[in-house]
Structure formats: structure tokens, C-alpha cells
Amino acid sequence: MTEIAQSAAYQNCNSSFSSTWTKDISLLALRLFAAYEFWEAGVEKWNGENWFADIQTAFPFPFSALPADLNWYTAMGVELVAPVLLVLGLFGRYAAAALFVLTAVAWYAVHAENGYNVVDNGYKMALIYCLVLLPVILQGSGKLSLDALLKKKFSKFPL
């Protein structure tokens, strides 16, 4: 093999390795960041008082039709279970999608009328969380996940 061919083969292999692992490390970082943020919110709900009754009418349908307690416990459950799934990279798309819906409801019901600024309890953080979750929803958990392990072991694993 000529020196030029060896160099081209090395560059092709190197860029493929780099882009694949960069993507997977990035997805892992996004998963861990989201998991921490949502776990923290779930623990706050676990230790706090249910304030959803105060904003129940602001929830979009069908959440506005459900009892405030059910919405509270559902939100808390999603915020405690989905982060564990994100850390493990197990059912990552579904966990991220559940958190995305939860965040969209919070954006609409709590933050939308307050504008963009975080200081005013605006929707900036909800927007950031949605943008963090979007790559995991669209691309999955990446190779550094249990999803990838299961897909490798069982080729028909739907993730």
C-alpha cells in the first residue's frame, strides 16, 4: 500500500472513530445532565407539598381533566424513574420523551406567561431542558448504554 493510501485509510478510520465516539460521549453527557436535573426536581416533589392544585386549570388537556394529586404523583414518578433510565441508557428514547412531555406541560402551565427570563420564573430553563432531551429522543442513548448492549445481543430490540 502506498503512503498516500495508508494516510487516507488512517484518516478515514480516525474520523469515523472520532465522530462516532464524540456523538456517543455527547449523548452520555446530555443523558447525565438531564438525569441530574430531573432527579433533583423529583426529590423536591417527594419532600415537598403538592402545589399542582393551585395551577390545575393552567394545565393543557388532558392533564387539566385529571385530579391534581394524580398529576403531582405522575410528575414526581416520571422525575424519579426516567433519570435512572437515562443514566443506565435503558429505554432512553422513552425516558427522554416522557421528560420532554412533562417539561412541555410545565412550560405551558407554569412558565409561558412569565416570559423568557429565569429570574422571572420564565421558560428559559424549560426550553433548555427540551433541547437537551431532543437528541436522545431522536438518536437514542448511544453506544454507551444498556440500549446498545441489548440491541447488540438481541438484534430485534426496538431501540
ChimeraX commands (.cxc) that place a marker at each C-alpha (Angstrom):
marker #1 position 0.00,0.00,0.00 radius 0.5
marker #1 position 1.37,3.40,-0.88 radius 0.5
marker #1 position 2.00,6.06,1.70 radius 0.5
marker #1 position -0.89,8.16,0.34 radius 0.5
marker #1 position -3.30,5.20,0.51 radius 0.5
marker #1 position -2.19,4.41,4.07 radius 0.5
marker #1 position -2.66,8.03,5.08 radius 0.5
marker #1 position -6.15,8.15,3.51 radius 0.5
marker #1 position -7.14,4.88,5.20 radius 0.5
marker #1 position -5.88,6.17,8.57 radius 0.5
marker #1 position -7.74,9.47,8.20 radius 0.5
marker #1 position -10.95,7.69,7.22 radius 0.5
marker #1 position -10.69,5.29,10.17 radius 0.5
marker #1 position -9.69,8.06,12.55 radius 0.5
marker #1 position -12.50,10.42,11.56 radius 0.5
marker #1 position -15.06,7.60,11.74 radius 0.5
marker #1 position -13.87,6.64,15.22 radius 0.5
marker #1 position -13.76,10.25,16.33 radius 0.5
marker #1 position -17.21,11.20,15.10 radius 0.5
marker #1 position -18.83,8.03,16.47 radius 0.5
marker #1 position -17.31,8.33,19.92 radius 0.5
marker #1 position -17.80,12.08,20.05 radius 0.5
marker #1 position -21.50,11.53,19.37 radius 0.5
marker #1 position -21.77,8.78,21.98 radius 0.5
marker #1 position -19.91,10.75,24.64 radius 0.5
marker #1 position -22.08,13.78,23.86 radius 0.5
marker #1 position -25.25,11.71,24.22 radius 0.5
marker #1 position -23.96,10.32,27.52 radius 0.5
marker #1 position -23.23,13.84,28.77 radius 0.5
marker #1 position -26.72,15.03,27.79 radius 0.5
marker #1 position -28.29,12.00,29.46 radius 0.5
marker #1 position -26.35,12.54,32.70 radius 0.5
marker #1 position -27.11,16.28,32.78 radius 0.5
marker #1 position -30.83,15.71,32.21 radius 0.5
marker #1 position -30.90,12.87,34.74 radius 0.5
marker #1 position -29.37,15.05,37.45 radius 0.5
marker #1 position -31.71,17.98,36.80 radius 0.5
marker #1 position -34.90,15.93,36.71 radius 0.5
marker #1 position -33.89,13.69,39.63 radius 0.5
marker #1 position -33.38,16.82,41.71 radius 0.5
marker #1 position -36.88,18.07,40.76 radius 0.5
marker #1 position -38.39,14.68,41.62 radius 0.5
marker #1 position -36.73,14.65,45.05 radius 0.5
marker #1 position -38.03,18.18,45.69 radius 0.5
marker #1 position -41.55,16.98,44.89 radius 0.5
marker #1 position -41.06,13.90,47.08 radius 0.5
marker #1 position -40.09,16.10,50.05 radius 0.5
marker #1 position -42.45,18.98,49.29 radius 0.5
marker #1 position -46.09,19.93,49.31 radius 0.5
marker #1 position -48.40,19.37,46.34 radius 0.5
marker #1 position -48.87,22.79,44.72 radius 0.5
marker #1 position -50.41,21.47,41.49 radius 0.5
marker #1 position -53.95,22.22,42.75 radius 0.5
marker #1 position -53.07,25.93,42.54 radius 0.5
marker #1 position -52.27,25.69,38.82 radius 0.5
marker #1 position -54.51,22.79,37.76 radius 0.5
marker #1 position -56.63,24.97,35.48 radius 0.5
marker #1 position -53.50,26.11,33.60 radius 0.5
marker #1 position -52.62,22.55,32.58 radius 0.5
marker #1 position -53.38,21.66,28.95 radius 0.5
marker #1 position -55.90,18.94,28.19 radius 0.5
marker #1 position -55.92,16.04,29.13 radius 0.5
marker #1 position -53.89,16.93,32.24 radius 0.5
marker #1 position -56.39,19.60,33.29 radius 0.5
marker #1 position -59.11,16.91,33.40 radius 0.5
marker #1 position -57.12,14.72,35.80 radius 0.5
marker #1 position -57.03,15.20,39.58 radius 0.5
marker #1 position -54.19,17.44,40.81 radius 0.5
marker #1 position -52.91,14.67,43.09 radius 0.5
marker #1 position -52.65,12.25,40.16 radius 0.5
marker #1 position -50.74,14.84,38.12 radius 0.5
marker #1 position -48.43,15.51,41.08 radius 0.5
marker #1 position -47.61,11.85,41.67 radius 0.5
marker #1 position -47.25,11.17,37.95 radius 0.5
marker #1 position -44.83,14.09,37.54 radius 0.5
marker #1 position -42.88,13.00,40.61 radius 0.5
marker #1 position -42.77,9.40,39.40 radius 0.5
marker #1 position -41.54,10.39,35.95 radius 0.5
marker #1 position -38.92,12.69,37.52 radius 0.5
marker #1 position -37.65,9.85,39.72 radius 0.5
marker #1 position -37.82,6.88,37.31 radius 0.5
marker #1 position -36.83,8.45,33.97 radius 0.5
marker #1 position -33.49,9.83,35.28 radius 0.5
marker #1 position -32.47,6.34,36.42 radius 0.5
marker #1 position -33.30,5.04,32.94 radius 0.5
marker #1 position -31.30,7.87,31.36 radius 0.5
marker #1 position -28.23,7.14,33.49 radius 0.5
marker #1 position -28.40,3.47,32.54 radius 0.5
marker #1 position -29.25,4.28,28.94 radius 0.5
marker #1 position -32.18,1.88,29.21 radius 0.5
marker #1 position -35.25,2.81,27.17 radius 0.5
marker #1 position -33.54,6.17,26.74 radius 0.5
marker #1 position -35.81,7.45,23.98 radius 0.5
marker #1 position -38.92,6.71,26.02 radius 0.5
marker #1 position -37.50,8.21,29.21 radius 0.5
marker #1 position -36.42,11.35,27.36 radius 0.5
marker #1 position -39.80,11.60,25.61 radius 0.5
marker #1 position -41.65,11.32,28.94 radius 0.5
marker #1 position -39.48,14.06,30.42 radius 0.5
marker #1 position -39.97,16.17,27.28 radius 0.5
marker #1 position -43.78,15.97,27.64 radius 0.5
marker #1 position -43.51,16.74,31.36 radius 0.5
marker #1 position -41.34,19.77,30.58 radius 0.5
marker #1 position -43.65,20.96,27.80 radius 0.5
marker #1 position -46.60,20.86,30.21 radius 0.5
marker #1 position -44.59,22.76,32.84 radius 0.5
marker #1 position -43.54,25.28,30.20 radius 0.5
marker #1 position -47.17,25.84,29.19 radius 0.5
marker #1 position -48.76,25.77,32.65 radius 0.5
marker #1 position -46.14,27.48,34.81 radius 0.5
marker #1 position -43.57,29.40,32.81 radius 0.5
marker #1 position -45.07,30.62,29.50 radius 0.5
marker #1 position -46.79,33.74,30.85 radius 0.5
marker #1 position -43.66,34.83,32.73 radius 0.5
marker #1 position -41.55,35.44,29.64 radius 0.5
marker #1 position -38.11,34.07,28.83 radius 0.5
marker #1 position -36.02,35.21,31.81 radius 0.5
marker #1 position -35.23,32.67,34.54 radius 0.5
marker #1 position -35.28,35.39,37.21 radius 0.5
marker #1 position -38.98,35.94,36.46 radius 0.5
marker #1 position -39.68,32.16,36.55 radius 0.5
marker #1 position -39.74,32.26,32.77 radius 0.5
marker #1 position -39.47,29.43,30.29 radius 0.5
marker #1 position -35.72,29.60,29.56 radius 0.5
marker #1 position -34.82,26.50,31.61 radius 0.5
marker #1 position -37.77,24.53,30.22 radius 0.5
marker #1 position -36.56,25.36,26.72 radius 0.5
marker #1 position -33.00,24.29,27.60 radius 0.5
marker #1 position -34.25,21.00,29.07 radius 0.5
marker #1 position -36.31,20.29,25.93 radius 0.5
marker #1 position -33.27,20.99,23.74 radius 0.5
marker #1 position -31.12,18.69,25.91 radius 0.5
marker #1 position -33.66,15.87,25.65 radius 0.5
marker #1 position -34.25,16.21,21.91 radius 0.5
marker #1 position -31.01,14.49,20.73 radius 0.5
marker #1 position -31.71,11.50,22.99 radius 0.5
marker #1 position -35.26,11.25,21.64 radius 0.5
marker #1 position -34.08,11.47,18.03 radius 0.5
marker #1 position -30.85,9.44,18.21 radius 0.5
marker #1 position -31.33,7.15,21.18 radius 0.5
marker #1 position -28.96,6.65,24.10 radius 0.5
marker #1 position -25.85,5.95,22.01 radius 0.5
marker #1 position -23.31,3.15,22.27 radius 0.5
marker #1 position -22.52,3.88,25.92 radius 0.5
marker #1 position -25.85,2.49,27.12 radius 0.5
marker #1 position -27.76,-0.62,28.05 radius 0.5
marker #1 position -29.95,0.02,25.00 radius 0.5
marker #1 position -26.91,-0.53,22.76 radius 0.5
marker #1 position -25.92,-3.67,24.67 radius 0.5
marker #1 position -29.42,-5.11,24.39 radius 0.5
marker #1 position -29.65,-4.21,20.71 radius 0.5
marker #1 position -26.33,-5.94,20.09 radius 0.5
marker #1 position -27.42,-9.05,22.00 radius 0.5
marker #1 position -30.96,-9.14,20.61 radius 0.5
marker #1 position -30.90,-7.66,17.13 radius 0.5
marker #1 position -34.66,-7.08,17.12 radius 0.5
marker #1 position -34.60,-4.94,20.28 radius 0.5
marker #1 position -36.75,-1.93,19.27 radius 0.5
marker #1 position -34.46,0.90,20.35 radius 0.5
marker link #1:1,2 radius 0.2
marker link #1:2,3 radius 0.2
marker link #1:3,4 radius 0.2
marker link #1:4,5 radius 0.2
marker link #1:5,6 radius 0.2
marker link #1:6,7 radius 0.2
marker link #1:7,8 radius 0.2
marker link #1:8,9 radius 0.2
marker link #1:9,10 radius 0.2
marker link #1:10,11 radius 0.2
marker link #1:11,12 radius 0.2
marker link #1:12,13 radius 0.2
marker link #1:13,14 radius 0.2
marker link #1:14,15 radius 0.2
marker link #1:15,16 radius 0.2
marker link #1:16,17 radius 0.2
marker link #1:17,18 radius 0.2
marker link #1:18,19 radius 0.2
marker link #1:19,20 radius 0.2
marker link #1:20,21 radius 0.2
marker link #1:21,22 radius 0.2
marker link #1:22,23 radius 0.2
marker link #1:23,24 radius 0.2
marker link #1:24,25 radius 0.2
marker link #1:25,26 radius 0.2
marker link #1:26,27 radius 0.2
marker link #1:27,28 radius 0.2
marker link #1:28,29 radius 0.2
marker link #1:29,30 radius 0.2
marker link #1:30,31 radius 0.2
marker link #1:31,32 radius 0.2
marker link #1:32,33 radius 0.2
marker link #1:33,34 radius 0.2
marker link #1:34,35 radius 0.2
marker link #1:35,36 radius 0.2
marker link #1:36,37 radius 0.2
marker link #1:37,38 radius 0.2
marker link #1:38,39 radius 0.2
marker link #1:39,40 radius 0.2
marker link #1:40,41 radius 0.2
marker link #1:41,42 radius 0.2
marker link #1:42,43 radius 0.2
marker link #1:43,44 radius 0.2
marker link #1:44,45 radius 0.2
marker link #1:45,46 radius 0.2
marker link #1:46,47 radius 0.2
marker link #1:47,48 radius 0.2
marker link #1:48,49 radius 0.2
marker link #1:49,50 radius 0.2
marker link #1:50,51 radius 0.2
marker link #1:51,52 radius 0.2
marker link #1:52,53 radius 0.2
marker link #1:53,54 radius 0.2
marker link #1:54,55 radius 0.2
marker link #1:55,56 radius 0.2
marker link #1:56,57 radius 0.2
marker link #1:57,58 radius 0.2
marker link #1:58,59 radius 0.2
marker link #1:59,60 radius 0.2
marker link #1:60,61 radius 0.2
marker link #1:61,62 radius 0.2
marker link #1:62,63 radius 0.2
marker link #1:63,64 radius 0.2
marker link #1:64,65 radius 0.2
marker link #1:65,66 radius 0.2
marker link #1:66,67 radius 0.2
marker link #1:67,68 radius 0.2
marker link #1:68,69 radius 0.2
marker link #1:69,70 radius 0.2
marker link #1:70,71 radius 0.2
marker link #1:71,72 radius 0.2
marker link #1:72,73 radius 0.2
marker link #1:73,74 radius 0.2
marker link #1:74,75 radius 0.2
marker link #1:75,76 radius 0.2
marker link #1:76,77 radius 0.2
marker link #1:77,78 radius 0.2
marker link #1:78,79 radius 0.2
marker link #1:79,80 radius 0.2
marker link #1:80,81 radius 0.2
marker link #1:81,82 radius 0.2
marker link #1:82,83 radius 0.2
marker link #1:83,84 radius 0.2
marker link #1:84,85 radius 0.2
marker link #1:85,86 radius 0.2
marker link #1:86,87 radius 0.2
marker link #1:87,88 radius 0.2
marker link #1:88,89 radius 0.2
marker link #1:89,90 radius 0.2
marker link #1:90,91 radius 0.2
marker link #1:91,92 radius 0.2
marker link #1:92,93 radius 0.2
marker link #1:93,94 radius 0.2
marker link #1:94,95 radius 0.2
marker link #1:95,96 radius 0.2
marker link #1:96,97 radius 0.2
marker link #1:97,98 radius 0.2
marker link #1:98,99 radius 0.2
marker link #1:99,100 radius 0.2
marker link #1:100,101 radius 0.2
marker link #1:101,102 radius 0.2
marker link #1:102,103 radius 0.2
marker link #1:103,104 radius 0.2
marker link #1:104,105 radius 0.2
marker link #1:105,106 radius 0.2
marker link #1:106,107 radius 0.2
marker link #1:107,108 radius 0.2
marker link #1:108,109 radius 0.2
marker link #1:109,110 radius 0.2
marker link #1:110,111 radius 0.2
marker link #1:111,112 radius 0.2
marker link #1:112,113 radius 0.2
marker link #1:113,114 radius 0.2
marker link #1:114,115 radius 0.2
marker link #1:115,116 radius 0.2
marker link #1:116,117 radius 0.2
marker link #1:117,118 radius 0.2
marker link #1:118,119 radius 0.2
marker link #1:119,120 radius 0.2
marker link #1:120,121 radius 0.2
marker link #1:121,122 radius 0.2
marker link #1:122,123 radius 0.2
marker link #1:123,124 radius 0.2
marker link #1:124,125 radius 0.2
marker link #1:125,126 radius 0.2
marker link #1:126,127 radius 0.2
marker link #1:127,128 radius 0.2
marker link #1:128,129 radius 0.2
marker link #1:129,130 radius 0.2
marker link #1:130,131 radius 0.2
marker link #1:131,132 radius 0.2
marker link #1:132,133 radius 0.2
marker link #1:133,134 radius 0.2
marker link #1:134,135 radius 0.2
marker link #1:135,136 radius 0.2
marker link #1:136,137 radius 0.2
marker link #1:137,138 radius 0.2
marker link #1:138,139 radius 0.2
marker link #1:139,140 radius 0.2
marker link #1:140,141 radius 0.2
marker link #1:141,142 radius 0.2
marker link #1:142,143 radius 0.2
marker link #1:143,144 radius 0.2
marker link #1:144,145 radius 0.2
marker link #1:145,146 radius 0.2
marker link #1:146,147 radius 0.2
marker link #1:147,148 radius 0.2
marker link #1:148,149 radius 0.2
marker link #1:149,150 radius 0.2
marker link #1:150,151 radius 0.2
marker link #1:151,152 radius 0.2
marker link #1:152,153 radius 0.2
marker link #1:153,154 radius 0.2
marker link #1:154,155 radius 0.2
marker link #1:155,156 radius 0.2
marker link #1:156,157 radius 0.2
marker link #1:157,158 radius 0.2
marker link #1:158,159 radius 0.2
view
